[in-house]
Amino acid sequence: MGIYLLIAFLGVICGFFSGLLGIGGGIIMAPLLLYVPPLLGFETLSMHTVAGLTIVQGLVACISGVIVHKRFNSVSGQLARWMGIAIFIAALLGGAGSEYVSHHVLLLIFGALALLAAILMLKPSAIEKETPVVAELTFSLWRAVSAAGSVGVLGGMVGQGGSFILIPLMTSFVHIPTRIAIGSNLAIVMLSTTAGFLGKTITGQIEWLLTIPIVLTVVPATQLGGILSHKVPVAKLRKILGVIIAIASVRILISAFFG
């Protein structure tokens, strides 16, 4: 029973940040599942189990997050469709071509890209509208597709989702308002996460009993995070996301050097 309560608690944490920042949550959930249980005296979860639980958490958080951010009119269907399809196809291609490139080199590149993304989020930016209108959104299609495609290829090669890098790219390269980038990113990630979920389900890689506390806690936590996201100033959201991306980039770079 203790491990179920712990997973439920971790689900609350990850669900909240998923809704708040528009990320799938894998960059938070995976290390928590790997390192927290043994620290508290529980048996270490295998990477196999962690991967399965993380994909469930990510899918549930994306679905719940899209619903709450859509209520605040901060999800662009057009942006999500184009970037979602691009990152899905690119990740498949990246995964297929990963055997031809050094894994350590790829991790270095990916970590450096994540670090750059963190810098982009932390540096002062032009003042944005706190409530941008989705219906008035215009964007460069080639910039949106190339940003999603680049992250998808590299993410597929190193086995990382990489969705947390998309928000900085959307705001700085595609010029999407932060709130719309946060809401739309969840819809973009949902497509690739669904594919991963189906793959792990078909091949029997998910411990279904352990997913129960995740589903029960992630949904309300994501809703709460999403509601709070629209009450927190954009500048603060960017700083929080920048710090989390920076931590993720350090973890990736450590894996590149010592993994």
C-alpha positions as CSV (number, residue, x, y, z in Angstrom):
1,M,0.0,0.0,0.0
2,G,2.9,2.4,0.8
3,I,4.2,2.4,-2.8
4,Y,0.8,3.2,-4.1
5,L,0.5,6.2,-1.8
6,L,3.9,7.4,-2.8
7,I,3.2,7.1,-6.5
8,A,-0.1,9.0,-5.9
9,F,1.9,11.8,-4.3
10,L,4.4,11.9,-7.1
11,G,1.5,12.0,-9.5
12,V,0.1,15.1,-7.8
13,I,3.5,16.8,-8.2
14,C,3.9,16.0,-11.9
15,G,0.3,16.6,-12.8
16,F,0.4,20.0,-11.2
17,F,3.5,21.1,-13.1
18,S,2.1,19.6,-16.3
19,G,-1.0,21.8,-16.1
20,L,1.0,24.8,-14.9
21,L,3.7,24.7,-17.5
22,G,2.2,22.8,-20.4
23,I,4.7,20.0,-20.3
24,G,4.0,16.2,-20.5
25,G,5.8,15.8,-17.2
26,G,8.2,13.0,-18.1
27,I,11.3,15.0,-17.3
28,I,9.9,15.3,-13.7
29,M,8.1,12.0,-13.3
30,A,10.9,9.6,-14.5
31,P,13.6,10.8,-12.1
32,L,11.2,10.9,-9.2
33,L,10.0,7.3,-9.8
34,L,13.6,6.2,-10.1
35,Y,15.2,7.9,-7.1
36,V,12.5,8.6,-4.5
37,P,11.2,5.1,-3.7
38,P,14.6,3.7,-2.6
39,L,15.3,6.9,-0.6
40,L,12.1,6.1,1.4
41,G,13.0,2.4,1.8
42,F,10.9,1.0,-1.0
43,E,12.2,-1.4,-3.6
44,T,13.8,0.4,-6.6
45,L,11.4,0.4,-9.6
46,S,12.9,-1.0,-12.8
47,M,13.5,1.3,-15.8
48,H,11.0,-0.9,-17.6
49,T,8.3,-0.1,-15.0
50,V,9.2,3.6,-14.8
51,A,9.0,4.0,-18.5
52,G,5.5,2.5,-18.6
53,L,4.2,4.6,-15.7
54,T,5.8,7.7,-17.1
55,I,4.0,7.3,-20.5
56,V,0.7,6.8,-18.7
57,Q,1.3,9.9,-16.6
58,G,2.2,11.9,-19.7
59,L,-0.9,10.8,-21.6
60,V,-3.3,11.5,-18.8
61,A,-1.7,14.8,-18.0
62,C,-1.8,15.9,-21.7
63,I,-5.5,15.0,-22.0
64,S,-6.5,16.7,-18.8
65,G,-4.2,19.7,-19.5
66,V,-5.6,20.3,-23.0
67,I,-9.1,20.3,-21.5
68,V,-8.4,22.9,-18.9
69,H,-6.3,25.2,-21.1
70,K,-8.9,25.0,-23.9
71,R,-11.4,26.3,-21.4
72,F,-9.2,29.4,-21.2
73,N,-8.9,29.6,-25.0
74,S,-5.2,29.1,-25.0
75,V,-5.0,26.0,-27.3
76,S,-4.4,26.6,-31.0
77,G,-5.8,23.6,-33.0
78,Q,-4.0,24.6,-36.2
79,L,-0.6,25.0,-34.4
80,A,-1.1,21.7,-32.6
81,R,-2.0,19.8,-35.7
82,W,0.9,20.9,-37.8
83,M,3.5,20.7,-35.1
84,G,2.0,17.4,-33.7
85,I,2.2,15.7,-37.0
86,A,5.7,17.0,-37.7
87,I,7.1,15.9,-34.3
88,F,5.4,12.5,-34.6
89,I,6.9,11.7,-38.0
90,A,10.3,13.2,-37.1
91,A,10.5,11.1,-33.9
92,L,9.8,7.9,-35.9
93,L,12.6,8.8,-38.4
94,G,14.9,9.8,-35.5
95,G,14.3,6.5,-33.7
96,A,14.9,4.5,-36.8
97,G,18.2,6.4,-37.6
98,S,19.6,6.4,-34.1
99,E,21.8,3.3,-34.6
100,Y,23.9,5.2,-37.1
101,V,25.0,8.0,-34.7
102,S,26.9,7.9,-31.4
103,H,24.4,8.0,-28.5
104,H,26.8,10.1,-26.4
105,V,27.2,12.7,-29.1
106,L,23.4,12.9,-29.5
107,L,22.9,13.3,-25.8
108,L,25.5,16.1,-25.8
109,I,23.7,17.9,-28.6
110,F,20.3,17.3,-27.0
111,G,21.5,18.5,-23.6
112,A,23.1,21.6,-25.2
113,L,19.8,22.3,-27.0
114,A,17.9,22.0,-23.7
115,L,20.4,24.4,-22.0
116,L,19.9,26.9,-24.8
117,A,16.1,26.5,-24.4
118,A,16.4,27.3,-20.7
119,I,18.4,30.4,-21.4
120,L,15.8,31.5,-23.9
121,M,13.1,31.2,-21.2
122,L,15.1,32.9,-18.5
123,K,16.3,35.9,-20.4
124,P,14.1,39.0,-20.3
125,S,11.6,39.1,-23.1
126,A,9.3,41.6,-24.6
127,I,6.2,42.2,-22.6
128,E,3.4,39.9,-23.7
129,K,-0.3,40.1,-23.5
130,E,-1.5,38.2,-20.4
131,T,-4.6,36.9,-22.3
132,P,-3.7,36.5,-26.0
133,V,-6.6,35.7,-28.4
134,V,-6.2,32.3,-30.1
135,A,-8.5,33.4,-33.0
136,E,-6.1,36.2,-33.9
137,L,-3.0,34.0,-33.8
138,T,-0.8,33.9,-37.0
139,F,2.4,32.1,-37.4
140,S,5.0,30.9,-39.9
141,L,4.1,27.4,-41.0
142,W,7.7,26.5,-42.0
143,R,9.1,27.8,-38.7
144,A,6.5,25.7,-36.7
145,V,7.1,22.5,-38.7
146,S,10.9,22.9,-38.7
147,A,11.0,23.5,-34.9
148,A,8.8,20.5,-34.2
149,G,10.7,18.4,-36.7
150,S,14.1,19.2,-35.3
151,V,13.1,18.4,-31.8
152,G,11.3,15.2,-33.0
153,V,14.3,13.9,-34.9
154,L,16.8,14.5,-32.1
155,G,14.4,13.3,-29.4
156,G,13.7,10.2,-31.3
157,M,17.4,9.5,-31.7
158,V,18.2,9.8,-28.0
159,G,14.9,8.3,-26.7
160,Q,13.8,11.6,-25.0
161,G,10.4,13.2,-25.6
162,G,11.9,16.7,-25.9
163,S,8.5,18.4,-25.7
164,F,9.8,20.7,-23.0
165,I,12.1,22.3,-25.6
166,L,9.2,23.1,-27.8
167,I,7.8,25.9,-25.7
168,P,11.0,28.0,-25.8
169,L,11.2,27.3,-29.6
170,M,7.6,28.3,-30.1
171,T,8.0,31.5,-28.2
172,S,11.4,32.6,-29.5
173,F,11.5,31.1,-33.0
174,V,7.9,30.7,-34.1
175,H,6.8,33.8,-32.1
176,I,3.9,32.3,-30.3
177,P,2.6,34.0,-27.1
178,T,3.7,32.0,-24.0
179,R,0.2,31.1,-22.8
180,I,-0.8,29.7,-26.2
181,A,2.5,27.9,-26.5
182,I,1.9,26.3,-23.0
183,G,-1.7,25.2,-23.9
184,S,-0.9,24.1,-27.4
185,N,2.2,22.1,-26.4
186,L,0.1,19.7,-24.4
187,A,-2.0,19.0,-27.5
188,I,1.1,18.5,-29.6
189,V,2.7,16.1,-27.1
190,M,-0.6,14.2,-26.8
191,L,-0.2,12.7,-30.3
192,S,3.3,11.4,-29.8
193,T,2.5,10.2,-26.2
194,T,-0.5,8.3,-27.5
195,A,1.7,6.5,-30.0
196,G,4.2,5.6,-27.2
197,F,1.3,4.5,-24.9
198,L,-0.1,2.2,-27.6
199,G,3.3,0.7,-28.2
200,K,3.9,-0.1,-24.6
201,T,0.4,-1.4,-24.1
202,I,0.6,-3.8,-27.0
203,T,4.0,-5.1,-25.9
204,G,2.9,-5.5,-22.3
205,Q,5.3,-2.9,-20.8
206,I,2.8,-1.2,-18.4
207,E,2.2,-2.3,-14.7
208,W,-1.5,-1.5,-14.7
209,L,-2.1,-1.7,-11.0
210,L,0.6,0.9,-10.4
211,T,-1.1,3.3,-12.9
212,I,-4.3,3.5,-10.7
213,P,-2.9,6.1,-8.3
214,I,-1.4,8.0,-11.2
215,V,-4.6,8.4,-13.0
216,L,-6.6,9.2,-9.9
217,T,-4.2,12.0,-8.9
218,V,-2.8,13.4,-12.1
219,V,-6.2,14.4,-13.5
220,P,-7.2,16.8,-10.7
221,A,-3.6,18.0,-10.1
222,T,-3.3,18.9,-13.8
223,Q,-6.6,20.8,-13.7
224,L,-5.5,22.7,-10.6
225,G,-2.1,23.5,-12.3
226,G,-3.9,24.7,-15.5
227,I,-6.2,27.0,-13.6
228,L,-3.3,28.5,-11.6
229,S,-1.3,28.8,-14.8
230,H,-3.8,31.5,-16.0
231,K,-3.5,33.4,-12.7
232,V,0.3,33.5,-12.7
233,P,2.0,36.3,-14.7
234,V,3.6,35.1,-18.0
235,A,7.1,36.3,-16.8
236,K,7.0,34.1,-13.7
237,L,5.8,31.1,-15.8
238,R,8.7,31.6,-18.1
239,K,11.2,31.6,-15.2
240,I,9.7,28.5,-13.6
241,L,9.8,26.6,-16.9
242,G,13.3,27.9,-17.6
243,V,14.6,26.5,-14.3
244,I,13.0,23.1,-14.9
245,I,14.4,22.9,-18.4
246,A,17.9,23.9,-17.0
247,I,17.7,21.0,-14.5
248,A,16.7,18.6,-17.2
249,S,19.5,19.8,-19.4
250,V,22.0,19.1,-16.6
251,R,20.6,15.6,-16.1
252,I,20.9,14.9,-19.8
253,L,24.5,16.2,-20.0
254,I,25.5,14.1,-17.0
255,S,24.1,11.1,-18.8
256,A,26.1,12.0,-21.9
257,F,29.4,12.3,-19.9
258,F,28.9,9.5,-17.3
259,G,26.1,7.3,-18.6
